[in-house]
Amino acid sequence: MSEHNTHRKVVVIGGGYAGTLAANRLRMRADVDVTLVNPRPKFVERIRLHQFVARSGDATIDYGTLLGEGIRLVVDSVTRIDTAARTVELASGGGLDYDYVIYAVGSTAATPSAVPGAAEFAVPVAEFEDAQRLRARLDELPPDAPITVVGGGLTGIETAAELAGQGRTVTLVCGRALAPYLSAPGRRSVAKWMTRHGVTVLVGNQVTEVRPDGIVLADGAVRPSVVTIWTAGFGVPDLARASGLRTDDLGRLLTDETLTSVDEDRIVAAGDAVAPSGQPLRMSGYAAGPLGAQAADTVLSRIAGTQPALINLAFTGACVSLGRHAGVRQLARKDDSMVNVYIGGRVGALIKEVTCRFVVSKRIRREARKPGSMGWPKGGPRPERLATTAQDVTSP
């Protein structure tokens, strides 16, 4: 059936970095009705949640300043995608008909059930509601109360550093290594900052139990911890699986290299919850924007009856803040492998802050003003496409 002159409904599920940008970019065609479904009435800057927790910054933005004209915002949660009826079912009991869906549900915290007490007593910081609970809890504590951050990745580092910068007593527990994503020089820079600011870093150890007032380590040591913050690992919402769509082991939607579901060619995914060819890109705000733009382009190509482009994204590295006055800008090859070059100190902090502002102002807001304007670094390698792709599946 030709779709050239027919008005189309596109439902974007998830109003994070990928979904918001995708919704704005879909406005390249005037004959597309765009509905953005998000459980919160405001956009959450997840890359600033550690600042929100420490009361050194805010982490929400009014969607009215981010979304382009004509986009409908529905504040609700999606419970299921009915692919046969082409309907998105909402937690409120209603539903939205669609011609295409952009699946941009993002990621969530992953507190391991295998660690006794972790689910009951550890607090994640992956979502806004988690950060609200954690901030309220910290407000009740004296400055010298012992706090433990579990996880030596970028989220754990930023959370520990932000709290230490506020004068808190912080222990950072790293299972494998401190900042394993960074180069050796970058890791040394982070370690030196932690030492200078009084953060106790435990490397090569694991938390085996979380108690209301402490943690137990793999070596049997018990350490006091009035608040334990869990940042080790991420999960994804179970919506794809609940909708009968194929996923990887974590629950990310399986797609081909055009970001189209291998089961339904009217469902296109972006952000943390997509696994193109079973080989997901690194979960990051950096990848979310380009993936959101590419997902929108794929939908627009299908409406126009043209072949969608394949993923083409090169990485350039990562940024990590160390409180408000220091940071690390780690450089990388296009395949996201680190090189032994980084920019640290106050310049690193400035680059991180500029990067955070760039994501919102130069990507999302510019796309709202001028749909289709966003570009991104290209040339990164990708694996071979799945033998079965969405083009091989007939839509209902």
DRENDO-1510 file (C-alpha; in Angstrom, 1 decimal, always signed):
<recs>
REC; n; res; u; v; w
REC; 1; MET; +0.0; +0.0; +0.0 .
REC; 2; SER; +1.3; +3.4; -0.9 .
REC; 3; GLU; +1.9; +5.7; +2.1 .
REC; 4; HIS; +3.0; +8.8; +0.2 .
REC; 5; ASN; -0.2; +10.9; +0.6 .
REC; 6; THR; -1.7; +9.4; +3.8 .
REC; 7; HIS; -1.5; +11.1; +7.2 .
REC; 8; ARG; +0.4; +8.8; +9.6 .
REC; 9; LYS; +0.4; +8.5; +13.4 .
REC; 10; VAL; +3.7; +7.9; +15.1 .
REC; 11; VAL; +3.8; +7.1; +18.8 .
REC; 12; VAL; +7.1; +7.7; +20.5 .
REC; 13; ILE; +7.4; +5.7; +23.8 .
REC; 14; GLY; +9.8; +7.4; +26.1 .
REC; 15; GLY; +10.7; +11.1; +26.5 .
REC; 16; GLY; +14.4; +10.8; +27.3 .
REC; 17; TYR; +17.3; +11.9; +25.1 .
REC; 18; ALA; +16.5; +9.5; +22.3 .
REC; 19; GLY; +12.7; +9.8; +22.3 .
REC; 20; THR; +12.5; +13.6; +22.6 .
REC; 21; LEU; +14.9; +14.1; +19.8 .
REC; 22; ALA; +13.2; +11.5; +17.6 .
REC; 23; ALA; +9.8; +13.2; +18.2 .
REC; 24; ASN; +11.2; +16.6; +17.1 .
REC; 25; ARG; +12.9; +15.1; +14.0 .
REC; 26; LEU; +9.7; +13.4; +12.8 .
REC; 27; ARG; +8.4; +16.9; +12.1 .
REC; 28; MET; +10.4; +16.9; +8.9 .
REC; 29; ARG; +7.2; +15.7; +7.3 .
REC; 30; ALA; +4.0; +17.8; +7.9 .
REC; 31; ASP; +1.8; +14.8; +7.4 .
REC; 32; VAL; +3.0; +13.0; +10.4 .
REC; 33; ASP; +1.1; +13.2; +13.7 .
REC; 34; VAL; +3.5; +12.7; +16.6 .
REC; 35; THR; +2.5; +11.7; +20.1 .
REC; 36; LEU; +5.2; +11.4; +22.8 .
REC; 37; VAL; +4.3; +9.1; +25.8 .
REC; 38; ASN; +6.3; +9.6; +29.0 .
REC; 39; PRO; +5.5; +8.7; +32.6 .
REC; 40; ARG; +6.7; +12.1; +33.9 .
REC; 41; PRO; +5.5; +15.6; +32.9 .
REC; 42; LYS; +9.1; +16.9; +32.7 .
REC; 43; PHE; +12.2; +15.9; +30.8 .
REC; 44; VAL; +14.8; +14.3; +33.1 .
REC; 45; GLU; +18.5; +15.1; +32.5 .
REC; 46; ARG; +19.8; +11.8; +33.7 .
REC; 47; ILE; +23.4; +12.9; +33.2 .
REC; 48; ARG; +22.7; +15.4; +36.0 .
REC; 49; LEU; +21.0; +13.2; +38.6 .
REC; 50; HIS; +24.1; +13.0; +40.7 .
REC; 51; GLN; +24.0; +16.8; +41.0 .
REC; 52; PHE; +20.3; +16.7; +41.9 .
REC; 53; VAL; +21.1; +14.2; +44.7 .
REC; 54; ALA; +23.8; +16.4; +46.1 .
REC; 55; ARG; +21.7; +19.6; +45.6 .
REC; 56; SER; +24.4; +21.1; +43.4 .
REC; 57; GLY; +22.2; +21.3; +40.4 .
REC; 58; ASP; +18.7; +20.6; +38.9 .
REC; 59; ALA; +17.8; +17.7; +36.6 .
REC; 60; THR; +14.4; +18.5; +35.1 .
REC; 61; ILE; +13.3; +20.7; +32.1 .
REC; 62; ASP; +9.8; +21.6; +31.1 .
REC; 63; TYR; +8.9; +19.8; +27.9 .
REC; 64; GLY; +7.3; +23.0; +26.6 .
REC; 65; THR; +10.9; +24.3; +26.0 .
REC; 66; LEU; +12.0; +21.2; +24.3 .
REC; 67; LEU; +9.3; +19.9; +22.0 .
REC; 68; GLY; +8.5; +21.3; +18.6 .
REC; 69; GLU; +5.1; +22.7; +17.7 .
REC; 70; GLY; +2.4; +20.1; +17.1 .
REC; 71; ILE; +3.8; +17.3; +19.2 .
REC; 72; ARG; +1.3; +15.9; +21.6 .
REC; 73; LEU; +2.6; +14.9; +25.1 .
REC; 74; VAL; +0.8; +12.2; +26.9 .
REC; 75; VAL; +1.9; +11.7; +30.6 .
REC; 76; ASP; +1.3; +8.0; +31.1 .
REC; 77; SER; +3.1; +4.7; +31.0 .
REC; 78; VAL; +2.8; +2.1; +28.3 .
REC; 79; THR; +2.0; -1.4; +29.5 .
REC; 80; ARG; +1.8; -3.2; +26.2 .
REC; 81; ILE; +2.2; -2.8; +22.4 .
REC; 82; ASP; -0.6; -4.7; +20.6 .
REC; 83; THR; +1.0; -5.2; +17.3 .
REC; 84; ALA; -2.0; -7.0; +15.8 .
REC; 85; ALA; -4.4; -4.0; +16.5 .
REC; 86; ARG; -1.6; -1.4; +16.1 .
REC; 87; THR; -2.4; +0.0; +19.5 .
REC; 88; VAL; -0.3; +1.2; +22.4 .
REC; 89; GLU; -2.0; +0.3; +25.7 .
REC; 90; LEU; -1.6; +2.8; +28.6 .
REC; 91; ALA; -1.5; +2.3; +32.3 .
REC; 92; SER; -4.4; +4.7; +32.7 .
REC; 93; GLY; -6.6; +2.3; +30.7 .
REC; 94; GLY; -6.7; +4.1; +27.5 .
REC; 95; GLY; -4.9; +3.4; +24.2 .
REC; 96; LEU; -3.3; +5.1; +21.2 .
REC; 97; ASP; -3.5; +3.9; +17.7 .
REC; 98; TYR; -0.4; +4.0; +15.6 .
REC; 99; ASP; +1.0; +3.5; +12.2 .
REC; 100; TYR; +4.6; +3.4; +13.6 .
REC; 101; VAL; +6.1; +3.2; +17.0 .
REC; 102; ILE; +9.5; +4.5; +18.1 .
REC; 103; TYR; +10.5; +2.4; +21.1 .
REC; 104; ALA; +12.8; +4.6; +23.3 .
REC; 105; VAL; +12.0; +3.4; +26.8 .
REC; 106; GLY; +15.6; +3.9; +28.0 .
REC; 107; SER; +17.3; +2.0; +30.9 .
REC; 108; THR; +16.6; +1.5; +34.6 .
REC; 109; ALA; +18.6; +0.5; +37.7 .
REC; 110; ALA; +19.6; -3.1; +38.1 .
REC; 111; THR; +19.8; -4.0; +41.8 .
REC; 112; PRO; +20.9; -7.7; +42.0 .
REC; 113; SER; +18.5; -10.0; +43.8 .
REC; 114; ALA; +21.4; -12.3; +44.5 .
REC; 115; VAL; +22.9; -9.8; +47.0 .
REC; 116; PRO; +21.0; -10.1; +50.2 .
REC; 117; GLY; +19.5; -6.8; +51.4 .
REC; 118; ALA; +20.3; -5.0; +48.2 .
REC; 119; ALA; +16.7; -4.6; +47.0 .
REC; 120; GLU; +15.5; -3.6; +50.5 .
REC; 121; PHE; +18.3; -1.3; +51.7 .
REC; 122; ALA; +20.3; -0.1; +48.7 .
REC; 123; VAL; +19.1; +3.0; +46.8 .
REC; 124; PRO; +19.8; +3.3; +43.0 .
REC; 125; VAL; +20.3; +6.6; +41.2 .
REC; 126; ALA; +19.3; +5.7; +37.7 .
REC; 127; GLU; +15.9; +7.3; +37.6 .
REC; 128; PHE; +14.4; +10.6; +38.9 .
REC; 129; GLU; +12.3; +8.9; +41.5 .
REC; 130; ASP; +15.3; +7.1; +42.8 .
REC; 131; ALA; +17.2; +10.4; +43.0 .
REC; 132; GLN; +14.3; +12.0; +44.8 .
REC; 133; ARG; +14.3; +9.3; +47.5 .
REC; 134; LEU; +18.1; +9.4; +47.9 .
REC; 135; ARG; +18.2; +13.2; +48.2 .
REC; 136; ALA; +15.5; +13.2; +50.8 .
REC; 137; ARG; +17.4; +10.5; +52.7 .
REC; 138; LEU; +20.6; +12.4; +52.6 .
REC; 139; ASP; +18.9; +15.6; +53.9 .
REC; 140; GLU; +18.1; +13.7; +57.1 .
REC; 141; LEU; +21.8; +12.8; +57.7 .
REC; 142; PRO; +24.6; +14.7; +59.4 .
REC; 143; PRO; +27.5; +15.5; +57.0 .
REC; 144; ASP; +29.8; +12.9; +58.6 .
REC; 145; ALA; +27.4; +9.9; +58.2 .
REC; 146; PRO; +29.1; +7.1; +56.3 .
REC; 147; ILE; +27.9; +6.6; +52.8 .
REC; 148; THR; +28.8; +3.8; +50.4 .
REC; 149; VAL; +28.6; +4.0; +46.6 .
REC; 150; VAL; +28.7; +0.5; +45.0 .
REC; 151; GLY; +30.0; +0.5; +41.4 .
REC; 152; GLY; +33.2; +1.9; +40.0 .
REC; 153; GLY; +31.8; +3.0; +36.6 .
REC; 154; LEU; +31.1; +6.5; +35.5 .
REC; 155; THR; +27.8; +6.8; +37.4 .
REC; 156; GLY; +29.4; +5.6; +40.6 .
REC; 157; ILE; +32.4; +7.9; +40.2 .
REC; 158; GLU; +30.2; +11.0; +39.6 .
REC; 159; THR; +27.9; +10.2; +42.5 .
REC; 160; ALA; +30.8; +9.6; +44.9 .
REC; 161; ALA; +32.7; +12.7; +43.8 .
REC; 162; GLU; +29.6; +15.0; +44.0 .
REC; 163; LEU; +28.9; +13.9; +47.5 .
REC; 164; ALA; +32.5; +14.2; +48.6 .
REC; 165; GLY; +32.5; +17.6; +47.1 .
REC; 166; GLN; +29.7; +18.5; +49.5 .
REC; 167; GLY; +31.8; +17.3; +52.5 .
REC; 168; ARG; +30.2; +13.9; +52.8 .
REC; 169; THR; +32.1; +10.8; +54.1 .
REC; 170; VAL; +32.1; +8.4; +51.1 .
REC; 171; THR; +33.4; +4.9; +50.4 .
REC; 172; LEU; +33.4; +3.8; +46.7 .
REC; 173; VAL; +33.4; +0.0; +46.2 .
REC; 174; CYS; +34.7; -1.1; +42.8 .
REC; 175; GLY; +34.2; -4.7; +41.8 .
REC; 176; ARG; +36.8; -5.0; +39.1 .
REC; 177; ALA; +38.6; -1.7; +38.8 .
REC; 178; LEU; +38.0; +2.0; +39.3 .
REC; 179; ALA; +36.7; +3.6; +36.0 .
REC; 180; PRO; +37.4; +0.5; +33.8 .
REC; 181; TYR; +36.0; +2.4; +30.8 .
REC; 182; LEU; +38.8; +5.0; +31.0 .
REC; 183; SER; +42.4; +4.7; +29.9 .
REC; 184; ALA; +45.1; +4.0; +32.4 .
REC; 185; PRO; +46.1; +7.7; +32.7 .
REC; 186; GLY; +42.5; +8.7; +33.0 .
REC; 187; ARG; +41.9; +6.1; +35.8 .
REC; 188; ARG; +45.0; +7.4; +37.7 .
REC; 189; SER; +43.6; +11.0; +37.4 .
REC; 190; VAL; +40.3; +9.9; +38.9 .
REC; 191; ALA; +42.1; +7.9; +41.7 .
REC; 192; LYS; +44.2; +10.9; +42.6 .
REC; 193; TRP; +41.1; +13.2; +42.9 .
REC; 194; MET; +39.4; +10.6; +45.1 .
REC; 195; THR; +42.4; +10.4; +47.4 .
REC; 196; ARG; +42.7; +14.2; +47.7 .
REC; 197; HIS; +39.0; +14.6; +48.6 .
REC; 198; GLY; +38.9; +11.9; +51.2 .
REC; 199; VAL; +37.0; +9.2; +49.3 .
REC; 200; THR; +37.9; +5.7; +50.4 .
REC; 201; VAL; +38.2; +3.6; +47.2 .
REC; 202; LEU; +38.0; -0.2; +47.6 .
REC; 203; VAL; +39.1; -1.9; +44.3 .
REC; 204; GLY; +38.8; -5.6; +43.6 .
REC; 205; ASN; +36.2; -6.2; +46.2 .
REC; 206; GLN; +32.5; -6.8; +46.0 .
REC; 207; VAL; +29.5; -6.2; +48.3 .
REC; 208; THR; +27.9; -9.5; +49.3 .
REC; 209; GLU; +25.3; -8.1; +51.6 .
REC; 210; VAL; +23.6; -4.8; +52.3 .
REC; 211; ARG; +22.3; -4.1; +55.8 .
REC; 212; PRO; +20.3; -1.1; +57.0 .
REC; 213; ASP; +23.4; +0.3; +58.7 .
REC; 214; GLY; +26.3; -1.3; +56.8 .
REC; 215; ILE; +27.7; -3.5; +54.0 .
REC; 216; VAL; +29.4; -6.9; +54.0 .
REC; 217; LEU; +32.3; -7.4; +51.6 .
REC; 218; ALA; +33.5; -10.5; +49.9 .
REC; 219; ASP; +36.5; -10.7; +52.2 .
REC; 220; GLY; +34.2; -10.8; +55.2 .
REC; 221; ALA; +34.8; -7.2; +56.3 .
REC; 222; VAL; +31.8; -5.3; +57.6 .
REC; 223; ARG; +31.8; -1.6; +57.0 .
REC; 224; PRO; +29.3; +1.0; +58.4 .
REC; 225; SER; +27.0; +2.6; +55.8 .
REC; 226; VAL; +24.0; +4.6; +56.7 .
REC; 227; VAL; +23.1; +5.0; +53.1 .
REC; 228; THR; +24.2; +2.5; +50.4 .
REC; 229; ILE; +23.9; +3.8; +46.8 .
REC; 230; TRP; +23.8; +1.1; +44.1 .
REC; 231; THR; +25.2; +2.1; +40.7 .
REC; 232; ALA; +26.6; -1.2; +39.5 .
REC; 233; GLY; +24.8; -2.1; +36.3 .
REC; 234; PHE; +21.7; -1.1; +34.4 .
REC; 235; GLY; +18.6; -2.9; +33.2 .
REC; 236; VAL; +15.8; -2.0; +30.8 .
REC; 237; PRO; +12.0; -2.0; +31.0 .
REC; 238; ASP; +10.2; -5.3; +30.2 .
REC; 239; LEU; +7.8; -3.7; +27.7 .
REC; 240; ALA; +9.2; -5.3; +24.6 .
REC; 241; ARG; +9.1; -8.8; +26.1 .
REC; 242; ALA; +5.6; -8.2; +27.5 .
REC; 243; SER; +4.5; -7.2; +24.0 .
REC; 244; GLY; +5.7; -10.5; +22.5 .
REC; 245; LEU; +8.7; -9.0; +20.7 .
REC; 246; ARG; +12.1; -10.6; +20.7 .
REC; 247; THR; +14.8; -9.2; +23.0 .
REC; 248; ASP; +18.3; -10.0; +24.1 .
REC; 249; ASP; +19.0; -11.5; +27.5 .
REC; 250; LEU; +18.8; -8.1; +29.2 .
REC; 251; GLY; +15.5; -7.2; +27.6 .
REC; 252; ARG; +16.7; -4.8; +24.8 .
REC; 253; LEU; +14.6; -5.0; +21.7 .
REC; 254; LEU; +16.3; -6.9; +18.9 .
REC; 255; THR; +16.5; -5.0; +15.7 .
REC; 256; ASP; +18.3; -5.0; +12.4 .
REC; 257; GLU; +20.9; -2.3; +11.5 .
REC; 258; THR; +18.1; +0.2; +10.6 .
REC; 259; LEU; +16.9; +0.0; +14.2 .
REC; 260; THR; +13.7; -1.8; +13.0 .
REC; 261; SER; +12.4; -4.7; +15.1 .
REC; 262; VAL; +13.1; -8.1; +13.7 .
REC; 263; ASP; +9.5; -9.0; +14.4 .
REC; 264; GLU; +7.5; -5.9; +13.4 .
REC; 265; ASP; +8.6; -3.5; +10.7 .
REC; 266; ARG; +6.4; -0.8; +12.2 .
REC; 267; ILE; +8.3; -0.7; +15.4 .
REC; 268; VAL; +11.7; +1.1; +15.4 .
REC; 269; ALA; +13.9; +1.5; +18.5 .
REC; 270; ALA; +16.4; +3.9; +19.8 .
REC; 271; GLY; +18.5; +4.5; +22.9 .
REC; 272; ASP; +19.6; +2.2; +25.7 .
REC; 273; ALA; +16.8; -0.4; +25.1 .
REC; 274; VAL; +17.8; -1.4; +21.5 .
REC; 275; ALA; +20.2; -4.2; +20.5 .
REC; 276; PRO; +20.9; -3.9; +16.7 .
REC; 277; SER; +22.0; -7.2; +15.4 .
REC; 278; GLY; +22.1; -8.4; +19.0 .
REC; 279; GLN; +25.1; -6.1; +19.5 .
REC; 280; PRO; +24.0; -3.0; +21.4 .
REC; 281; LEU; +26.0; +0.2; +21.5 .
REC; 282; ARG; +27.2; +1.5; +24.9 .
REC; 283; MET; +24.4; +2.8; +27.0 .
REC; 284; SER; +25.0; +6.5; +27.0 .
REC; 285; GLY; +23.5; +9.9; +26.4 .
REC; 286; TYR; +26.1; +10.3; +23.7 .
REC; 287; ALA; +24.6; +7.4; +21.7 .
REC; 288; ALA; +21.0; +8.2; +22.5 .
REC; 289; GLY; +20.7; +11.4; +20.4 .
REC; 290; PRO; +22.1; +9.9; +17.1 .
REC; 291; LEU; +20.0; +6.7; +17.6 .
REC; 292; GLY; +16.9; +8.8; +18.2 .
REC; 293; ALA; +17.6; +10.7; +15.0 .
REC; 294; GLN; +18.3; +7.6; +13.1 .
REC; 295; ALA; +15.1; +5.9; +14.3 .
REC; 296; ALA; +13.1; +8.9; +13.2 .
REC; 297; ASP; +14.8; +8.8; +9.8 .
REC; 298; THR; +14.0; +5.1; +9.5 .
REC; 299; VAL; +10.3; +5.8; +10.1 .
REC; 300; LEU; +10.3; +8.7; +7.6 .
REC; 301; SER; +12.0; +6.5; +5.0 .
REC; 302; ARG; +9.4; +3.8; +5.4 .
REC; 303; ILE; +6.6; +6.3; +5.1 .
REC; 304; ALA; +8.2; +7.6; +1.9 .
REC; 305; GLY; +8.8; +4.1; +0.6 .
REC; 306; THR; +12.6; +4.4; +0.5 .
REC; 307; GLN; +15.2; +2.1; +2.0 .
REC; 308; PRO; +16.3; +3.2; +5.5 .
REC; 309; ALA; +20.0; +3.8; +6.2 .
REC; 310; LEU; +22.0; +1.6; +8.4 .
REC; 311; ILE; +23.5; +2.7; +11.7 .
REC; 312; ASN; +26.6; +4.8; +11.3 .
REC; 313; LEU; +27.9; +6.2; +14.5 .
REC; 314; ALA; +31.4; +6.8; +15.6 .
REC; 315; PHE; +32.3; +7.4; +19.3 .
REC; 316; THR; +34.7; +10.1; +20.4 .
REC; 317; GLY; +35.1; +9.1; +24.1 .
REC; 318; ALA; +33.4; +10.0; +27.4 .
REC; 319; CYS; +33.2; +12.7; +30.0 .
REC; 320; VAL; +33.0; +12.2; +33.8 .
REC; 321; SER; +32.6; +15.0; +36.4 .
REC; 322; LEU; +34.5; +15.0; +39.6 .
REC; 323; GLY; +32.5; +17.4; +41.7 .
REC; 324; ARG; +31.9; +20.9; +40.3 .
REC; 325; HIS; +35.5; +21.9; +39.7 .
REC; 326; ALA; +37.2; +18.9; +38.0 .
REC; 327; GLY; +36.5; +16.3; +35.4 .
REC; 328; VAL; +38.0; +14.0; +32.8 .
REC; 329; ARG; +37.4; +14.1; +29.1 .
REC; 330; GLN; +38.6; +10.7; +27.9 .
REC; 331; LEU; +39.3; +10.5; +24.1 .
REC; 332; ALA; +38.5; +7.3; +22.1 .
REC; 333; ARG; +38.8; +5.7; +18.7 .
REC; 334; LYS; +35.7; +5.6; +16.5 .
REC; 335; ASP; +35.0; +2.0; +17.7 .
REC; 336; ASP; +34.7; +3.3; +21.3 .
REC; 337; SER; +38.1; +1.9; +22.4 .
REC; 338; MET; +40.1; +4.2; +24.6 .
REC; 339; VAL; +43.4; +5.9; +23.8 .
REC; 340; ASN; +45.9; +7.0; +26.4 .
REC; 341; VAL; +44.9; +10.7; +26.1 .
REC; 342; TYR; +42.6; +12.6; +28.4 .
REC; 343; ILE; +41.9; +16.2; +29.5 .
REC; 344; GLY; +41.5; +16.6; +33.2 .
REC; 345; GLY; +41.1; +19.2; +36.0 .
REC; 346; ARG; +39.1; +22.4; +35.5 .
REC; 347; VAL; +39.2; +22.1; +31.7 .
REC; 348; GLY; +37.8; +18.6; +32.0 .
REC; 349; ALA; +35.0; +19.9; +34.1 .
REC; 350; LEU; +34.3; +22.7; +31.7 .
REC; 351; ILE; +34.1; +20.2; +28.8 .
REC; 352; LYS; +31.7; +18.0; +30.7 .
REC; 353; GLU; +29.4; +21.0; +31.5 .
REC; 354; VAL; +29.5; +22.2; +27.9 .
REC; 355; THR; +28.7; +18.7; +26.7 .
REC; 356; CYS; +25.7; +18.5; +29.0 .
REC; 357; ARG; +24.3; +21.8; +27.8 .
REC; 358; PHE; +25.1; +20.8; +24.2 .
REC; 359; VAL; +22.9; +17.7; +24.4 .
REC; 360; VAL; +19.9; +19.8; +25.3 .
REC; 361; SER; +20.4; +23.1; +23.5 .
REC; 362; LYS; +22.3; +22.1; +20.4 .
REC; 363; ARG; +20.6; +18.8; +19.8 .
REC; 364; ILE; +17.1; +18.6; +21.2 .
REC; 365; ARG; +16.1; +22.3; +21.1 .
REC; 366; ARG; +17.7; +22.9; +17.7 .
REC; 367; GLU; +15.9; +19.8; +16.3 .
REC; 368; ALA; +12.7; +21.3; +17.6 .
REC; 369; ARG; +13.4; +24.6; +15.8 .
REC; 370; LYS; +14.8; +23.0; +12.6 .
REC; 371; PRO; +13.8; +19.3; +12.2 .
REC; 372; GLY; +16.5; +17.3; +10.5 .
REC; 373; SER; +19.3; +19.6; +11.4 .
REC; 374; MET; +21.2; +17.3; +13.7 .
REC; 375; GLY; +24.4; +15.6; +12.5 .
REC; 376; TRP; +26.8; +13.2; +14.4 .
REC; 377; PRO; +30.3; +11.7; +14.0 .
REC; 378; LYS; +30.2; +8.7; +11.6 .
REC; 379; GLY; +32.5; +5.9; +10.6 .
REC; 380; GLY; +32.3; +3.5; +13.6 .
REC; 381; PRO; +32.3; -0.2; +12.8 .
REC; 382; ARG; +29.2; -2.3; +13.1 .
REC; 383; PRO; +28.7; -6.1; +13.0 .
REC; 384; GLU; +27.1; -8.0; +10.2 .
REC; 385; ARG; +23.3; -7.6; +10.1 .
REC; 386; LEU; +21.1; -10.4; +11.4 .
REC; 387; ALA; +20.2; -13.1; +8.9 .
REC; 388; THR; +16.5; -12.3; +9.6 .
REC; 389; THR; +15.8; -8.6; +9.4 .
REC; 390; ALA; +12.7; -6.5; +9.7 .
REC; 391; GLN; +12.5; -6.3; +5.9 .
REC; 392; ASP; +11.8; -10.0; +5.8 .
REC; 393; VAL; +8.8; -9.7; +8.1 .
REC; 394; THR; +5.4; -8.7; +6.7 .
REC; 395; SER; +3.7; -6.1; +8.9 .
REC; 396; PRO; +0.1; -7.0; +9.9 .
</recs>
